[in-house]
Amino acid sequence: MDNQFKRVTRADVAKHAGVSETIVSYVVNNNRYVDKTKRQRVEKAIRELNYRPNNIARALKGKNSNHIIFIADQITNEHFSQIISEMDKYAYDMGYLISLCANRNTEEFVSQIISRQYDGIIISSISFPEDYIRQFISARIPTVLLLNRQYNDLDGVGKIGTGLYTGARECVKHLVEKGRKNILYLDRISAHGHFSSMEDLRFRGFAEQMQESGLPISEQNIITGCKTPDEVVQKIHKRMQSGFAVDAIFGRNDKLACIGMRAVMEMGYKVPQDISVIGFDNSSLSQYTSPTLTTVEMQRKEIGKAAIEMLHQMIDEGKIPQLVELSTRLIERQST
């Protein structure tokens, strides 16, 4: 019995049309003269067998696969789903399909990406090692980075500044304008131990604006090392019970800000009367909390467009694009 899921090959088309595989190749690629009768037989066979060229095989022969991969730390995050939605609009119009993949941080993962012959790679990751990115560069795969951390001497890639550093500084400035002095920063949740350092642009923006505003910053001002949301809540409770008079919370994303808001409200504090709370990303969550959440909006449409245009330029022209810097917008709501 024939396998109904077996892929139709070029050899199957050739056999069905009564021609050689070379003739099928000429028709598919439309790069050689083929007798009208033979061309019609091949085209008929393609329709009847529902044949589609194998893009991976095409890539192995030096032709484009028309496939881009976006590697991100959190693929279930609303922020990344919105960015890839914007990327998809521009990618499809340019003839590309785009896939979203979670970062694995292993040599095997890098090897799998390289072997699959993607036309281009877009990366947004706090933890993906620079050595792995250099392997993509060495493999001559056009690569674009969404800058959420500081990279050291990494050339040969496209770079997009998404406004994280300046956006974080704006958050601190906003809280200071509200008279807040003891600001608590909520770092990312990670089951794999990937927490923020000064290379992280959101955290650096927070720390440097605190210093510039003349506010004290120490371990007391930072909740980090948490693997679960409950652990964040417990650490906030413990920090406040220890005597640290928190009057503002800055969550590195809206989810963390909401976790922080819940934690202090459980302790009887009022938001924003006692404690102001600010997030980052302008997720749908920020609009439906009570009180609604002050947050920072990134230019996702512009990020998606710039990433695809950069890759297209690298693929078509072989040139490294200039750095693109985008800004953010602070949206003030009830929580501050």
Salt bridges, closest charged atoms under 4 A:
ASP12 OD2 - LYS6 NZ 3.98
GLU48 OE1 - HIS16 NE2 2.71
GLU48 OE2 - LYS44 NZ 3.92
ASP73 OD2 - ARG188 NH2 3.46
GLU86 OE2 - LYS89 NZ 3.40
GLU130 OE1 - ARG134 NH2 3.36
ASP131 OD1 - ARG134 NH1 3.47
GLU170 OE2 - LYS173 NZ 3.43
ASP187 OD1 - ARG252 NH1 3.84
ASP200 OD1 - ARG252 NH1 3.23
GLU208 OE1 - ARG169 NH1 3.95
GLU212 OE1 - ARG169 NH2 2.46
GLU266 OE1 - HIS237 NE2 3.52
GLU266 OE2 - ARG262 NE 3.13
ASP281 OD1 - ARG202 NH1 3.52
GLU297 OE1 - ARG329 NH2 2.81
ASP316 OD2 - HIS312 NE2 3.32
GLU332 OE2 - LYS178 NZ 2.78
